[in-house]
Amino acid sequence: MATTKILIFDSDPAAAMVTQHGLQRLQPGSEVTTATSAGDAWLSCLHQSVDLLIIDPSPANSASSALIKALRTDRPNTDVLVLTAYDTPRLRAQMRALGVSHYLAKPVELRELGHEVGLLMEQRTGTS
């Protein structure tokens, strides 16, 4: 079985690292990396065949939306999970309009995040 590649894009390096370490424990066999800029996240998605992008969109920065749009066009098989501390009805609507159907609001238990990631990976591989 191929290694699942998960990329966490969060402009807060500490938050990205905490999420990374938690997922590495909860998703053994997955390669979990981080990016703290949209540009770095995009390059990783292009060059590393990322299976899942976990993204924390900042309301003050449209780079997250641009990244999701680019993924939908150039890497449509990359799943996207929004994990945000900026949960608002407007952001939820914006993410739905971009085709994002997996959305969690912080604070979230790592167990819950691990469960959601596990479900996404099962859907991806067709296992249950």
C-alpha positions in Angstrom: 0.0 0.0 0.0 1.3 3.5 -0.9 2.1 6.0 1.8 -0.6 8.6 2.3 0.8 12.1 2.0 -0.8 14.7 4.2 0.2 18.4 4.0 -0.8 20.8 6.8 -0.9 24.5 5.7 -1.2 26.8 8.7 0.4 30.3 8.9 1.1 29.6 12.5 4.1 27.3 12.6 3.4 26.1 16.2 -0.1 25.1 15.4 1.1 23.3 12.2 3.7 21.4 14.2 1.2 20.3 16.9 -1.2 19.1 14.3 1.6 17.3 12.4 2.9 15.5 15.5 -0.7 14.5 16.5 -1.5 13.1 13.1 1.8 11.2 12.9 0.7 9.4 16.0 -2.8 8.8 14.9 -2.1 8.0 11.2 0.9 5.7 11.3 2.2 5.0 7.8 1.2 8.5 6.6 3.8 11.1 5.7 2.8 14.3 7.3 4.5 17.6 6.4 3.8 21.3 7.0 3.8 24.5 5.1 3.4 28.0 6.5 2.8 29.9 3.3 0.4 29.3 0.4 3.3 29.3 -2.1 5.1 26.6 -0.2 1.9 24.6 0.1 1.3 24.9 -3.6 4.8 23.7 -4.5 4.5 20.7 -2.1 1.2 19.8 -3.7 2.8 20.0 -7.2 6.0 18.1 -6.4 5.0 15.6 -3.7 1.6 14.3 -5.0 -0.2 15.3 -1.8 -3.3 13.2 -1.0 -4.8 15.5 1.6 -4.3 19.2 2.3 -5.4 20.3 5.7 -5.7 24.1 5.5 -6.4 26.8 8.0 -7.7 29.7 5.9 -7.1 33.2 7.4 -10.0 35.6 6.9 -7.5 38.4 6.1 -5.7 36.5 3.4 -7.1 35.3 0.1 -4.1 33.1 -0.6 -5.9 30.1 0.9 -8.9 30.5 -1.5 -6.5 30.8 -4.4 -4.6 27.7 -3.3 -7.9 25.7 -3.1 -9.0 27.0 -6.6 -5.6 26.0 -8.0 -5.8 22.5 -6.5 -9.3 22.0 -7.9 -8.0 22.9 -11.3 -4.5 21.3 -11.4 -4.7 18.6 -8.7 -8.4 17.6 -8.5 -7.6 14.3 -6.7 -6.1 16.1 -3.7 -8.7 16.1 -0.9 -9.0 19.3 1.2 -10.0 19.5 4.8 -10.5 22.9 6.4 -9.4 23.1 10.0 -9.9 26.7 11.1 -10.0 28.9 14.2 -11.9 31.5 12.2 -15.2 29.7 11.9 -17.9 32.0 10.5 -21.0 31.4 8.3 -19.2 33.5 5.6 -16.1 31.3 5.7 -18.2 28.1 5.6 -20.1 29.4 2.6 -16.9 30.5 0.8 -15.4 27.0 1.4 -18.5 25.3 0.1 -18.4 27.5 -3.0 -14.9 26.3 -3.6 -16.0 22.6 -3.3 -14.7 21.9 0.2 -17.0 19.5 1.9 -14.7 18.6 4.9 -14.7 21.3 7.5 -13.7 21.3 11.2 -13.7 24.3 13.6 -11.0 24.7 16.2 -10.6 23.8 18.9 -10.9 20.2 17.9 -9.7 17.1 19.7 -6.8 15.4 17.8 -8.8 12.2 18.1 -11.6 13.8 16.1 -9.2 15.1 13.5 -7.6 11.7 13.2 -11.0 10.1 12.7 -12.0 12.6 10.0 -8.6 12.1 8.2 -9.1 8.3 8.5 -12.5 8.5 6.9 -11.2 10.6 4.1 -8.4 8.2 3.4 -10.8 5.2 3.5 -13.0 7.0 0.9 -9.9 7.7 -1.2 -8.8 4.0 -1.2 -12.3 2.6 -1.3 -11.8 0.6 2.0 -14.1 0.7 5.0 
